[in-house]
Amino acid sequence: MIPLGWAVGIVSLGITSVAAILARQPFLAENAPFFTQVFRGTFVPYLLPYLVTVLYFTVVYKVIPSGSVSLMSALIGSAIFSALMEIAKQFFTWYVANYTPYNVIFGSLEAVVILVIWVFYIALIFLFCAELISSYQRRDMILIEKTLLKAGKDRTRDDERLLRKFGRTFARDEYIFREGDIGREIFYILKGRIRMEKGAGQTRKVLSEAGPGEYIGKTAALISTPRTASARCLEACSIAVISGDLLHDILRANGEVALLMLKEFANRLRDTDAALEELALSWIRLLVILYLLHSRPFSEEQTVIEDLAKAAGREKAEIEETLATLERSGVLTRRDGRVTGFNWEEALRLVDRQAAYHSSGN
C-alpha cells in the first residue's frame, strides 16, 4: 500500500498543478468576459480537478481490487474520495501556510516532509473510501449475516429489510419447492409456518415444521443436490429467498456463519443417528415378536437368544436387552432366562405404538 499511497498523492498533486497552470493562461485573464471569469475562477481550480480525480480513481477502484467491484460502486467511492480530497487539500494548504514551521526543524527538507505528510493523509482517505465501497458491495451479505447470527432475538428491523430485498409471499398450501426439484436457494422464514414432507408411496410423511427465524433448503443450496423433501406452507408465508452463490460468499467471508451451519448439520446428523438407532431397535423388536409368535409353544430346549442373534446379525447382548424391554412391556414372560409366555394383544399394541411414532416423523 505504500507505493499506492505515493501514487495517489503524486497524482493529486499533478492534477492540482495542471489546474493551477491552466488558471494562469492568458486566455483566462481577469479582463476576459464574465463566462470566462467564471470558468477561470470556479471550473478550472475546483471542478476540473474534481472531475478528473473522480474519473481517475473510478478506474483505480475498479481495476486494483482482486474481487469484482461494480462500476457504480467504484464511481460512488471515487466521488466521495475526490470530495474529501478537495476539502483536505484546502485545509492542508491553509494549515501548512500558517502553522507549520517545518523549515526551522527540517531546513531544506521541508518540502519532502510536507509531501510525506500529504501522501499519508491522502492514503488514509483513499483506504477509508475503499472500505466504504467494500461495505456497500457487501451490504446484502452483511444483512443476511446479521439475520442468521441473531436467530431467536429481536429481528423486526432486519426482517423488514430482508422482505424488501429478497422477500416473496406464498399462499396457504402452496409449495415453496417439491421433492426432486433442482434449486440452490435457501429460504429464510419471515412469517408463517412451513411443513417439510417426504413422499412414502401414495402417502406423504411429515418430517418437521419450521417457523419464523428458521431456514430451510440448506442442503441443496450447499451441495447442489435435488431437494430431498417438499416444503408446503401451512398458512400464508413471507419468505426471504437467498441464492446459493450469495450463501457461499457469506460462508467464505464469515467464520461464525460457517460454524452455525456446521452446528446445524451436526444436530441434524445426531437426530438422524438417533432415528436410525430407534428404527433398528424397532426392527429387532418386531423380529423377536415374529420369532416368538412362530415358536409357540416354547420348549425347554429352545435357544431363543442364540437363534435371534444369528437371524438378526446382532450381538447376544442386544437381543437380551430387547427381550428385557419386551418383558417390561408385558409382551412376554421369562423364568430363569427362558421364555415361558407370549401376550399377543400386548405385542399388537406395541407394534401400533411404534408405527404411530415413526409415521409422525420422529
Residue frames as qw, qx, qy, qz and C-alpha x, y, z in Angstrom:
[[0.000, 0.883, 0.470, 0.000, 0.00, 0.00, 0.00],
 [0.357, -0.661, 0.080, 0.655, 3.00, 2.36, 0.41],
 [0.260, -0.021, 0.559, 0.787, 3.65, 2.63, -3.37],
 [0.006, 0.641, 0.692, 0.333, -0.07, 3.09, -3.92],
 [0.260, -0.834, -0.321, 0.366, -0.16, 5.87, -1.34],
 [0.301, -0.455, 0.290, 0.786, 2.69, 7.67, -3.10],
 [0.174, 0.261, 0.703, 0.638, 0.97, 7.22, -6.45],
 [0.095, -0.785, -0.610, -0.048, -2.27, 8.65, -5.08],
 [0.303, -0.775, -0.116, 0.542, -0.50, 11.62, -3.52],
 [0.302, -0.267, 0.457, 0.793, 1.56, 12.40, -6.63],
 [0.115, 0.461, 0.727, 0.496, -1.48, 12.13, -8.92],
 [0.152, -0.851, -0.480, 0.149, -3.43, 14.50, -6.68],
 [0.301, -0.661, 0.124, 0.676, -0.58, 17.00, -6.76],
 [0.287, 0.004, 0.635, 0.717, -0.27, 16.63, -10.53],
 [0.053, 0.670, 0.685, 0.283, -3.96, 17.31, -11.12],
 [0.220, -0.874, -0.265, 0.342, -3.86, 20.37, -8.86],
 [0.360, -0.465, 0.331, 0.738, -0.70, 21.66, -10.59],
 [0.233, 0.275, 0.691, 0.627, -2.21, 21.28, -14.05],
 [0.060, -0.817, -0.570, -0.071, -5.33, 23.12, -12.92],
 [0.309, -0.787, -0.050, 0.531, -3.21, 25.94, -11.48],
 [0.343, -0.194, 0.509, 0.765, -1.24, 26.25, -14.74],
 [0.131, 0.530, 0.703, 0.455, -4.46, 26.40, -16.75],
 [0.167, -0.864, -0.434, 0.195, -5.84, 29.10, -14.48],
 [0.297, -0.694, 0.145, 0.640, -2.84, 31.34, -15.24],
 [0.501, 0.254, 0.588, 0.581, -3.13, 31.10, -19.02],
 [0.037, -0.145, 0.107, 0.983, -3.53, 34.42, -20.93],
 [0.286, -0.293, -0.625, -0.664, -6.87, 33.49, -22.50],
 [0.491, -0.608, -0.623, 0.037, -8.26, 33.31, -18.95],
 [0.280, 0.170, -0.259, 0.909, -7.06, 36.78, -17.95],
 [0.029, -0.446, -0.637, 0.628, -9.00, 38.90, -15.50],
 [0.262, 0.409, -0.055, -0.873, -10.29, 41.27, -18.25],
 [0.069, -0.082, -0.901, -0.421, -11.93, 38.36, -20.07],
 [0.504, -0.336, -0.354, -0.712, -15.73, 38.10, -20.45],
 [0.590, -0.402, 0.397, -0.577, -17.88, 37.07, -17.47],
 [0.980, 0.031, -0.065, -0.186, -18.30, 33.48, -18.63],
 [0.696, 0.425, -0.451, 0.362, -14.56, 33.15, -18.96],
 [0.121, -0.559, 0.513, -0.640, -14.09, 34.66, -15.49],
 [0.823, -0.261, 0.247, -0.439, -16.45, 32.07, -14.01],
 [0.941, 0.247, -0.226, 0.053, -14.65, 29.34, -15.91],
 [0.455, 0.527, -0.496, 0.519, -11.31, 30.59, -14.59],
 [0.231, -0.490, 0.490, -0.683, -12.42, 31.18, -11.02],
 [0.757, -0.173, 0.401, -0.487, -14.57, 28.11, -10.42],
 [0.954, 0.249, -0.041, -0.164, -14.32, 25.41, -13.05],
 [0.624, 0.563, -0.482, 0.246, -10.56, 25.29, -13.61],
 [0.034, 0.507, -0.695, 0.509, -9.31, 25.40, -9.99],
 [0.502, -0.148, 0.641, -0.561, -12.11, 23.37, -8.39],
 [0.844, 0.244, 0.234, -0.417, -14.49, 21.49, -10.68],
 [0.678, 0.569, -0.452, -0.108, -11.95, 20.35, -13.27],
 [0.092, 0.444, -0.847, 0.278, -9.57, 18.75, -10.72],
 [0.590, -0.051, 0.612, -0.524, -12.56, 17.16, -9.02],
 [0.848, 0.376, 0.030, -0.373, -13.94, 15.63, -12.23],
 [0.545, 0.564, -0.620, 0.024, -10.52, 14.41, -13.39],
 [0.148, -0.368, 0.821, -0.411, -9.90, 12.89, -9.94],
 [0.751, 0.093, 0.422, -0.499, -13.28, 11.15, -9.99],
 [0.812, 0.480, -0.238, -0.232, -12.55, 9.69, -13.43],
 [0.345, 0.560, -0.732, 0.180, -9.04, 8.55, -12.50],
 [0.215, -0.264, 0.820, -0.460, -9.92, 6.94, -9.17],
 [0.838, 0.159, 0.161, -0.496, -13.02, 5.27, -10.60],
 [0.757, 0.448, -0.473, -0.041, -10.60, 3.33, -12.77],
 [0.110, 0.465, -0.772, 0.420, -8.33, 2.71, -9.75],
 [0.538, -0.128, 0.604, -0.574, -11.15, 1.38, -7.55],
 [0.870, 0.290, -0.010, -0.399, -12.44, -0.74, -10.42],
 [0.718, 0.503, -0.480, 0.036, -9.13, -2.29, -11.51],
 [0.075, 0.565, -0.717, 0.400, -6.97, -2.69, -8.38],
 [0.661, -0.263, 0.526, -0.465, -9.19, -4.88, -6.09],
 [0.058, -0.187, 0.963, 0.184, -8.81, -8.63, -6.54],
 [0.290, 0.438, 0.824, -0.212, -12.59, -9.07, -6.27],
 [0.158, 0.507, 0.579, 0.618, -15.24, -7.77, -8.61],
 [0.035, -0.471, -0.342, 0.812, -16.31, -4.15, -8.00],
 [0.359, 0.713, 0.587, 0.138, -19.28, -2.78, -9.88],
 [0.340, 0.398, 0.162, 0.837, -18.81, 0.40, -11.90],
 [0.316, -0.784, -0.253, -0.472, -21.47, 2.21, -9.84],
 [0.742, -0.619, -0.137, 0.219, -19.74, 1.32, -6.56],
 [0.655, -0.028, 0.083, 0.751, -16.37, 2.48, -7.92],
 [0.126, 0.591, 0.248, 0.758, -17.92, 5.73, -9.18],
 [0.492, -0.805, -0.223, -0.247, -19.62, 6.48, -5.83],
 [0.776, -0.469, -0.050, 0.419, -16.44, 5.70, -3.88],
 [0.537, 0.190, 0.159, 0.806, -14.36, 7.83, -6.22],
 [0.074, -0.744, -0.257, -0.613, -16.80, 10.77, -5.94],
 [0.628, -0.767, -0.133, -0.006, -16.61, 10.62, -2.13],
 [0.764, -0.235, 0.057, 0.598, -12.83, 10.31, -2.21],
 [0.385, 0.431, 0.210, 0.789, -12.46, 13.24, -4.60],
 [0.272, -0.831, -0.212, -0.437, -14.73, 15.46, -2.47],
 [0.731, -0.654, -0.042, 0.189, -12.83, 14.59, 0.71],
 [0.715, -0.005, 0.128, 0.687, -9.52, 15.14, -1.06],
 [0.178, 0.664, 0.198, 0.699, -10.55, 18.61, -2.28],
 [0.494, -0.834, -0.102, -0.224, -11.55, 19.54, 1.29],
 [0.818, -0.425, 0.058, 0.382, -8.30, 18.08, 2.66],
 [0.601, 0.347, 0.154, 0.704, -6.33, 19.94, 0.01],
 [0.045, -0.800, -0.101, -0.589, -7.73, 23.33, 1.01],
 [0.666, -0.741, 0.001, -0.088, -7.37, 22.66, 4.73],
 [0.861, -0.182, 0.080, 0.469, -3.86, 21.24, 4.38],
 [0.451, 0.529, 0.097, 0.712, -2.70, 24.23, 2.30],
 [0.269, -0.837, -0.037, -0.475, -4.08, 26.67, 4.87],
 [0.807, -0.585, 0.032, 0.072, -2.53, 24.74, 7.76],
 [0.807, 0.039, 0.081, 0.583, 0.92, 24.44, 6.16],
 [0.291, 0.651, 0.097, 0.694, 0.95, 28.12, 5.21],
 [0.295, -0.768, 0.037, -0.567, 0.07, 29.36, 8.71],
 [0.700, -0.606, 0.254, -0.280, 1.01, 26.86, 11.44],
 [0.975, -0.036, 0.088, 0.199, 3.91, 24.64, 10.34],
 [0.010, -0.903, 0.417, 0.107, 7.45, 25.94, 10.88],
 [0.975, 0.020, 0.171, 0.140, 8.92, 22.83, 9.24],
 [0.564, 0.713, -0.199, 0.367, 11.69, 24.92, 7.68],
 [0.269, -0.778, 0.447, -0.349, 13.05, 25.65, 11.17],
 [0.808, -0.317, 0.478, -0.134, 13.14, 21.96, 12.08],
 [0.861, 0.166, 0.438, 0.200, 13.99, 20.28, 8.76],
 [0.198, -0.573, 0.377, 0.700, 15.57, 23.09, 6.81],
 [0.274, 0.372, -0.567, -0.682, 15.88, 22.29, 3.13],
 [0.081, -0.108, -0.984, -0.119, 13.95, 19.03, 3.62],
 [0.344, 0.241, 0.428, -0.800, 10.76, 20.95, 4.44],
 [0.593, 0.280, -0.326, -0.681, 9.15, 20.19, 1.06],
 [0.438, 0.121, -0.887, -0.086, 9.89, 16.48, 1.36],
 [0.009, 0.131, 0.819, -0.559, 8.38, 16.29, 4.87],
 [0.460, 0.296, 0.192, -0.815, 5.24, 18.14, 3.77],
 [0.573, 0.254, -0.595, -0.503, 4.91, 15.81, 0.78],
 [0.283, 0.023, -0.945, 0.163, 5.20, 12.73, 3.02],
 [0.199, 0.233, 0.640, -0.705, 2.51, 14.06, 5.38],
 [0.533, 0.322, -0.126, -0.772, 0.24, 14.87, 2.45],
 [0.503, 0.179, -0.796, -0.287, 0.69, 11.38, 0.99],
 [0.083, -0.062, -0.904, 0.415, -0.11, 9.87, 4.40],
 [0.360, 0.307, 0.432, -0.768, -3.39, 11.78, 4.74],
 [0.575, 0.337, -0.364, -0.651, -4.45, 11.09, 1.17],
 [0.362, 0.131, -0.920, -0.067, -3.70, 7.37, 1.61],
 [0.122, 0.175, 0.792, -0.572, -5.91, 7.32, 4.71],
 [0.509, 0.377, 0.119, -0.765, -8.77, 8.93, 2.78],
 [0.499, 0.323, -0.669, -0.446, -8.22, 6.52, -0.09],
 [0.222, 0.012, -0.963, 0.154, -8.39, 3.46, 2.20],
 [0.280, 0.251, 0.582, -0.721, -11.41, 4.87, 4.03],
 [0.591, 0.379, -0.135, -0.700, -13.32, 5.19, 0.75],
 [0.424, 0.233, -0.849, -0.213, -12.16, 1.71, -0.29],
 [0.015, 0.112, 0.899, -0.424, -13.68, 0.36, 2.94],
 [0.459, 0.349, 0.273, -0.770, -16.92, 2.21, 2.15],
 [0.565, 0.341, -0.529, -0.534, -17.01, 0.59, -1.29],
 [0.261, 0.108, -0.956, 0.077, -16.38, -2.83, 0.26],
 [0.202, 0.229, 0.731, -0.610, -19.19, -2.35, 2.78],
 [0.535, 0.393, -0.015, -0.748, -21.53, -1.14, 0.04],
 [0.491, 0.284, -0.745, -0.351, -20.68, -4.14, -2.11],
 [0.288, -0.031, -0.933, 0.211, -21.26, -6.47, 0.86],
 [0.378, -0.159, 0.265, -0.873, -24.46, -4.81, 2.14],
 [0.822, -0.072, -0.311, -0.471, -26.61, -7.82, 1.23],
 [0.691, 0.084, -0.670, 0.258, -24.14, -10.24, 2.80],
 [0.075, 0.194, -0.561, 0.801, -23.92, -8.16, 5.97],
 [0.600, -0.166, 0.050, -0.781, -27.71, -8.07, 6.27],
 [0.875, -0.033, -0.427, -0.228, -28.01, -11.86, 5.89],
 [0.511, 0.184, -0.675, 0.499, -25.10, -12.49, 8.28],
 [0.199, -0.214, 0.438, -0.850, -26.78, -10.36, 10.96],
 [0.755, -0.112, -0.115, -0.636, -30.07, -12.17, 10.42],
 [0.831, 0.049, -0.553, -0.004, -28.60, -15.66, 10.65],
 [0.423, 0.164, -0.637, 0.623, -26.50, -14.86, 13.71],
 [0.251, -0.135, 0.378, -0.881, -29.39, -13.13, 15.53],
 [0.526, -0.230, -0.715, -0.400, -31.82, -16.04, 15.14],
 [0.509, -0.486, -0.683, 0.195, -34.27, -16.07, 18.05],
 [0.254, -0.365, -0.276, 0.852, -33.54, -12.44, 19.00],
 [0.280, 0.757, 0.282, -0.519, -35.28, -9.20, 18.06],
 [0.446, 0.026, 0.636, 0.629, -35.25, -9.34, 14.26],
 [0.329, 0.764, 0.489, -0.262, -38.06, -6.93, 13.33],
 [0.136, 0.845, -0.211, -0.471, -35.92, -4.31, 11.60],
 [0.158, -0.399, 0.807, 0.406, -33.68, -6.80, 9.80],
 [0.402, 0.330, 0.853, 0.032, -36.69, -8.88, 8.73],
 [0.353, 0.823, 0.266, -0.356, -38.29, -5.82, 7.16],
 [0.082, 0.737, -0.500, -0.448, -35.14, -5.12, 5.18],
 [0.287, -0.129, 0.922, 0.226, -34.89, -8.77, 4.13],
 [0.448, 0.555, 0.680, -0.170, -38.52, -8.72, 3.00],
 [0.311, 0.857, -0.031, -0.409, -37.91, -5.64, 0.82],
 [0.031, 0.663, -0.662, -0.347, -34.70, -7.04, -0.67],
 [0.091, 0.201, -0.955, -0.196, -35.33, -10.79, -1.01],
 [0.447, 0.129, 0.667, -0.582, -38.97, -11.27, 0.04],
 [0.357, -0.067, -0.722, -0.589, -41.55, -13.48, -1.66],
 [0.552, -0.074, 0.460, -0.692, -45.03, -14.38, -0.47],
 [0.242, -0.008, -0.939, -0.245, -46.69, -17.79, -0.63],
 [0.639, -0.281, -0.100, -0.709, -50.35, -18.67, -0.10],
 [0.634, -0.268, 0.631, -0.359, -51.63, -21.34, 2.25],
 [0.865, 0.126, 0.485, -0.034, -50.99, -24.91, 1.00],
 [0.578, 0.782, -0.231, -0.035, -48.68, -23.55, -1.73],
 [0.916, -0.148, 0.065, 0.367, -45.43, -25.47, -2.20],
 [0.126, -0.889, 0.314, 0.308, -42.21, -23.50, -1.90],
 [0.296, 0.501, -0.763, -0.281, -40.38, -26.38, -3.55],
 [0.944, -0.038, 0.021, -0.327, -41.09, -30.05, -4.17],
 [0.716, -0.376, 0.568, 0.153, -39.08, -33.18, -3.59],
 [0.731, 0.231, 0.502, 0.401, -36.71, -33.74, -6.51],
 [0.282, 0.953, 0.108, 0.037, -36.70, -30.10, -7.67],
 [0.691, 0.141, -0.044, 0.708, -33.39, -28.60, -8.76],
 [0.076, -0.928, -0.089, -0.353, -32.52, -25.37, -6.97],
 [0.619, 0.101, -0.409, 0.663, -29.73, -23.74, -4.99],
 [0.196, -0.630, 0.051, -0.750, -31.72, -21.23, -2.94],
 [0.292, -0.204, -0.781, 0.513, -32.02, -21.19, 0.83],
 [0.287, -0.633, -0.431, -0.576, -35.32, -19.99, 2.29],
 [0.178, -0.014, -0.590, 0.787, -35.43, -17.89, 5.47],
 [0.210, -0.636, -0.722, -0.174, -38.88, -17.77, 7.07],
 [0.034, 0.236, -0.172, 0.956, -40.02, -14.27, 7.97],
 [0.529, -0.016, 0.311, -0.789, -43.68, -15.03, 8.64],
 [0.852, 0.102, -0.229, -0.461, -45.86, -18.16, 8.73],
 [0.623, -0.355, 0.693, -0.071, -45.18, -21.87, 9.23],
 [0.571, 0.474, -0.571, -0.352, -43.85, -24.45, 6.80],
 [0.863, -0.194, 0.437, -0.162, -44.15, -28.23, 6.87],
 [0.140, 0.530, -0.783, -0.292, -41.46, -30.47, 5.43],
 [0.875, 0.109, 0.320, -0.346, -42.93, -33.57, 3.77],
 [0.015, -0.433, 0.838, 0.333, -41.48, -36.60, 2.03],
 [0.764, 0.135, -0.329, -0.539, -43.22, -39.00, -0.30],
 [0.295, -0.234, 0.907, -0.187, -43.83, -42.50, 1.05],
 [0.218, 0.310, 0.908, 0.177, -45.69, -44.47, -1.64],
 [0.032, -0.641, -0.570, -0.514, -49.14, -42.98, -2.10],
 [0.411, -0.853, -0.306, 0.098, -48.89, -41.00, 1.14],
 [0.308, 0.709, -0.262, 0.577, -46.69, -38.17, 2.42],
 [0.704, -0.401, -0.436, 0.393, -44.70, -38.39, 5.63],
 [0.123, -0.964, 0.023, -0.234, -44.30, -35.29, 7.80],
 [0.717, 0.198, -0.370, 0.556, -40.64, -34.71, 8.62],
 [0.350, -0.330, -0.376, 0.792, -40.73, -31.45, 10.56],
 [0.082, 0.903, 0.386, 0.171, -42.21, -27.99, 10.80],
 [0.478, -0.037, -0.079, 0.874, -40.41, -24.63, 10.73],
 [0.040, -0.899, -0.431, 0.070, -41.48, -21.11, 11.69],
 [0.177, 0.955, -0.081, 0.224, -40.20, -17.51, 11.74],
 [0.297, -0.814, 0.498, -0.034, -36.46, -17.20, 12.30],
 [0.730, -0.163, 0.646, 0.154, -35.69, -20.64, 10.81],
 [0.359, 0.603, -0.470, -0.535, -34.38, -21.52, 7.37],
 [0.846, 0.117, 0.516, -0.071, -34.90, -24.49, 5.04],
 [0.757, 0.652, 0.037, 0.032, -33.31, -25.83, 1.87],
 [0.206, -0.853, 0.457, 0.144, -29.72, -25.52, 3.05],
 [0.727, -0.163, 0.629, 0.224, -28.60, -28.96, 1.85],
 [0.645, 0.591, 0.411, 0.258, -29.46, -28.33, -1.81],
 [0.119, 0.990, -0.070, 0.036, -28.00, -24.81, -1.56],
 [0.400, -0.747, 0.513, 0.134, -24.67, -26.04, -0.23],
 [0.459, -0.262, 0.802, 0.277, -24.02, -29.18, -2.27],
 [0.404, 0.374, -0.407, -0.729, -26.23, -28.62, -5.34],
 [0.055, 0.092, 0.992, 0.064, -28.37, -31.75, -5.00],
 [0.350, -0.427, -0.565, -0.614, -32.08, -32.19, -5.81],
 [0.446, -0.421, 0.302, -0.729, -34.46, -31.33, -2.99],
 [0.199, 0.057, -0.966, 0.156, -34.79, -34.27, -0.60],
 [0.027, 0.501, 0.787, -0.360, -38.24, -33.21, 0.65],
 [0.033, 0.632, 0.459, 0.623, -41.13, -30.89, -0.17],
 [0.132, -0.198, -0.428, 0.872, -41.90, -27.65, 1.68],
 [0.130, -0.596, -0.647, -0.457, -45.57, -26.70, 1.99],
 [0.074, -0.280, 0.256, -0.922, -46.99, -23.57, 3.62],
 [0.163, -0.418, -0.860, 0.244, -49.41, -24.27, 6.48],
 [0.039, 0.854, 0.384, -0.348, -50.53, -20.62, 6.28],
 [0.425, 0.879, 0.017, 0.217, -49.74, -17.51, 4.28],
 [0.763, -0.394, 0.072, 0.508, -45.95, -17.09, 4.45],
 [0.248, 0.945, -0.213, -0.004, -43.36, -14.42, 3.76],
 [0.911, -0.142, 0.185, 0.340, -40.02, -15.93, 2.76],
 [0.029, 0.861, -0.403, -0.310, -36.60, -14.41, 2.06],
 [0.941, 0.287, 0.133, 0.120, -35.14, -16.31, -0.91],
 [0.231, -0.820, 0.458, 0.253, -31.33, -16.24, -0.78],
 [0.775, 0.527, -0.332, -0.108, -29.30, -17.52, -3.72],
 [0.951, -0.201, -0.003, 0.235, -26.75, -20.28, -3.27],
 [0.597, 0.468, -0.116, 0.641, -23.93, -18.13, -4.68],
 [0.179, -0.750, 0.168, -0.614, -24.60, -15.42, -2.09],
 [0.846, -0.508, 0.074, -0.146, -24.70, -18.04, 0.67],
 [0.897, 0.097, -0.067, 0.426, -21.33, -19.44, -0.47],
 [0.300, 0.636, -0.161, 0.692, -19.82, -15.95, -0.40],
 [0.510, -0.712, 0.135, -0.463, -21.11, -15.46, 3.15],
 [0.950, -0.303, 0.029, 0.068, -19.66, -18.78, 4.31],
 [0.749, 0.319, -0.109, 0.571, -16.27, -17.94, 2.78],
 [0.130, 0.645, -0.143, 0.739, -16.21, -14.48, 4.38],
 [0.472, -0.551, 0.284, -0.627, -17.73, -15.15, 7.82],
 [0.309, 0.184, -0.913, 0.192, -16.50, -17.96, 10.03],
 [0.326, 0.027, 0.635, -0.700, -19.34, -17.51, 12.53],
 [0.735, 0.266, -0.036, -0.623, -21.99, -18.23, 9.91],
 [0.600, 0.328, -0.719, -0.124, -19.99, -21.24, 8.66],
 [0.060, 0.136, -0.874, 0.463, -19.75, -22.54, 12.25],
 [0.545, 0.129, 0.372, -0.740, -23.50, -22.01, 12.68],
 [0.762, 0.305, -0.346, -0.455, -24.18, -24.08, 9.57],
 [0.422, 0.285, -0.849, 0.141, -21.80, -26.82, 10.78],
 [0.217, -0.044, 0.745, -0.629, -23.62, -26.97, 14.12],
 [0.689, 0.219, 0.083, -0.686, -26.92, -27.20, 12.27],
 [0.723, 0.312, -0.570, -0.235, -25.68, -30.12, 10.19],
 [0.188, 0.238, -0.873, 0.381, -24.16, -31.78, 13.27],
 [0.452, 0.047, 0.551, -0.700, -27.51, -31.56, 15.08],
 [0.764, 0.296, -0.177, -0.545, -29.24, -32.96, 12.01],
 [0.556, 0.319, -0.767, 0.005, -26.80, -35.88, 11.84],
 [0.081, -0.149, 0.811, -0.559, -27.29, -36.52, 15.56],
 [0.634, 0.158, 0.317, -0.687, -31.07, -36.62, 15.15],
 [0.744, 0.353, -0.436, -0.363, -30.71, -38.87, 12.10],
 [0.318, 0.295, -0.871, 0.229, -28.44, -41.25, 14.04],
 [0.322, -0.021, 0.690, -0.648, -30.96, -41.35, 16.89],
 [0.738, 0.266, 0.036, -0.620, -33.80, -42.05, 14.45],
 [0.645, 0.367, -0.650, -0.163, -31.82, -44.82, 12.75],
 [0.084, 0.219, -0.878, 0.417, -30.97, -46.35, 16.10],
 [0.522, 0.107, 0.502, -0.681, -34.62, -46.29, 17.14],
 [0.757, 0.349, -0.262, -0.487, -35.59, -47.82, 13.78],
 [0.450, 0.340, -0.823, 0.061, -33.03, -50.60, 14.28],
 [0.171, -0.078, 0.807, -0.560, -34.37, -51.32, 17.77],
 [0.674, 0.228, 0.202, -0.673, -37.92, -51.39, 16.41],
 [0.686, 0.373, -0.547, -0.302, -36.84, -53.85, 13.74],
 [0.225, 0.236, -0.902, 0.283, -35.24, -56.12, 16.34],
 [0.410, 0.049, 0.610, -0.676, -38.37, -55.98, 18.50],
 [0.749, 0.312, -0.090, -0.577, -40.53, -56.90, 15.51],
 [0.547, 0.366, -0.749, -0.078, -38.18, -59.76, 14.64],
 [0.033, -0.141, 0.868, -0.476, -38.35, -61.06, 18.22],
 [0.585, 0.168, 0.375, -0.699, -42.17, -60.84, 18.22],
 [0.751, 0.359, -0.351, -0.428, -42.43, -62.73, 14.92],
 [0.372, 0.325, -0.859, 0.137, -40.00, -65.36, 16.16],
 [0.212, -0.038, 0.782, -0.584, -41.88, -65.86, 19.42],
 [0.682, 0.248, 0.122, -0.677, -45.21, -65.97, 17.57],
 [0.712, 0.368, -0.533, -0.270, -43.88, -68.66, 15.26],
 [0.324, 0.313, -0.848, 0.278, -42.18, -70.65, 18.04],
 [0.551, -0.210, 0.462, -0.663, -45.14, -71.14, 20.37],
 [0.661, -0.747, -0.006, -0.073, -45.40, -73.29, 22.43],
 [0.141, 0.796, -0.553, 0.200, -41.96, -72.81, 23.93],
 [0.944, -0.106, -0.297, 0.099, -39.80, -75.78, 24.82],
 [0.601, -0.752, 0.178, 0.202, -37.05, -76.00, 27.39],
 [0.756, -0.046, 0.367, 0.541, -34.51, -76.86, 24.69],
 [0.389, 0.846, 0.241, 0.275, -35.13, -73.66, 22.74],
 [0.533, -0.281, -0.004, 0.798, -32.13, -71.31, 22.43],
 [0.216, 0.895, 0.389, -0.028, -34.02, -68.08, 21.81],
 [0.161, -0.889, 0.198, 0.381, -31.13, -65.65, 22.23],
 [0.437, -0.305, 0.680, 0.503, -28.73, -67.66, 20.04],
 [0.432, 0.479, 0.711, 0.280, -31.31, -68.15, 17.30],
 [0.142, 0.946, 0.278, -0.082, -32.32, -64.46, 17.25],
 [0.284, -0.767, 0.346, 0.460, -28.72, -63.19, 17.31],
 [0.452, -0.066, 0.735, 0.501, -27.93, -65.38, 14.32],
 [0.331, 0.657, 0.647, 0.201, -31.07, -64.33, 12.42],
 [0.022, 0.979, 0.177, -0.096, -30.66, -60.60, 13.11],
 [0.665, 0.445, -0.141, 0.583, -26.90, -60.47, 12.79],
 [0.229, -0.820, 0.170, -0.496, -26.67, -58.79, 16.21],
 [0.185, 0.342, -0.789, 0.476, -24.80, -59.39, 19.42],
 [0.451, -0.382, -0.805, 0.050, -26.39, -61.57, 22.07],
 [0.183, -0.299, -0.462, 0.814, -26.33, -58.62, 24.49],
 [0.260, 0.044, -0.205, -0.943, -28.60, -56.62, 22.16],
 [0.527, -0.239, -0.710, -0.401, -31.06, -59.49, 21.91],
 [0.418, -0.336, -0.724, 0.434, -31.04, -59.90, 25.68],
 [0.007, -0.211, -0.227, 0.951, -31.73, -56.18, 26.12],
 [0.404, -0.071, -0.439, -0.799, -34.63, -56.36, 23.65],
 [0.529, -0.300, -0.790, -0.076, -36.11, -59.36, 25.46],
 [0.276, -0.314, -0.579, 0.700, -35.85, -57.48, 28.75],
 [0.176, 0.096, -0.054, -0.978, -37.65, -54.48, 27.19],
 [0.519, -0.163, -0.611, -0.575, -40.45, -56.70, 25.87],
 [0.465, -0.306, -0.787, 0.267, -40.73, -58.35, 29.25],
 [0.086, -0.265, -0.388, 0.878, -41.16, -54.97, 30.95],
 [0.342, 0.061, -0.269, -0.898, -43.81, -54.08, 28.36],
 [0.647, 0.070, 0.575, -0.495, -45.77, -57.25, 29.18],
 [0.650, 0.437, -0.430, -0.449, -45.26, -58.79, 25.75],
 [0.771, 0.123, -0.623, 0.037, -43.55, -61.89, 27.13],
 [0.671, -0.662, 0.253, -0.219, -42.70, -63.60, 30.40],
 [0.596, 0.458, -0.631, 0.191, -39.44, -65.32, 31.33],
 [0.778, -0.580, 0.189, -0.152, -38.23, -67.59, 34.05],
 [0.733, -0.405, 0.436, 0.330, -34.57, -68.41, 34.63],
 [0.067, -0.520, 0.520, 0.675, -33.72, -66.74, 31.33],
 [0.141, 0.164, 0.901, 0.377, -36.16, -68.91, 29.34],
 [0.382, -0.045, -0.189, -0.903, -39.26, -67.55, 27.57],
 [0.120, 0.183, 0.939, -0.265, -42.37, -69.07, 29.17],
 [0.263, 0.679, 0.650, -0.216, -45.22, -66.96, 27.77],
 [0.187, 0.060, 0.386, 0.902, -46.22, -64.56, 24.99],
 [0.209, 0.626, 0.528, -0.534, -49.01, -61.95, 25.12],
 [0.391, 0.368, 0.596, 0.597, -50.26, -61.40, 21.58],
 [0.014, -0.906, -0.408, -0.109, -52.51, -58.45, 22.46],
 [0.377, -0.826, 0.106, 0.405, -49.66, -56.53, 24.11],
 [0.535, -0.111, 0.532, 0.647, -47.45, -57.29, 21.12],
 [0.272, 0.649, 0.559, 0.438, -50.03, -55.78, 18.77],
 [0.179, -0.959, -0.201, 0.087, -50.33, -52.67, 20.93],
 [0.508, -0.588, 0.303, 0.551, -46.53, -52.27, 20.94],
 [0.464, 0.193, 0.589, 0.633, -46.36, -52.60, 17.16],
 [0.097, 0.842, 0.469, 0.248, -49.15, -50.00, 16.79],
 [0.328, -0.896, -0.014, 0.300, -47.30, -47.56, 19.05],
 [0.516, -0.345, 0.453, 0.640, -44.08, -47.94, 17.09],
 [0.364, 0.469, 0.608, 0.527, -45.91, -47.47, 13.77],
 [0.056, -0.939, -0.332, -0.067, -47.56, -44.29, 15.06],
 [0.468, -0.728, 0.156, 0.475, -44.20, -42.99, 16.36],
 [0.475, -0.128, 0.540, 0.682, -42.43, -43.44, 13.03],
 [0.245, 0.622, 0.607, 0.430, -45.31, -42.12, 10.93],
 [0.172, -0.934, -0.257, 0.178, -45.34, -38.91, 12.99],
 [0.431, 0.827, -0.188, 0.307, -41.90, -38.01, 11.64],
 [0.482, -0.759, 0.426, -0.100, -39.86, -38.89, 14.74]]
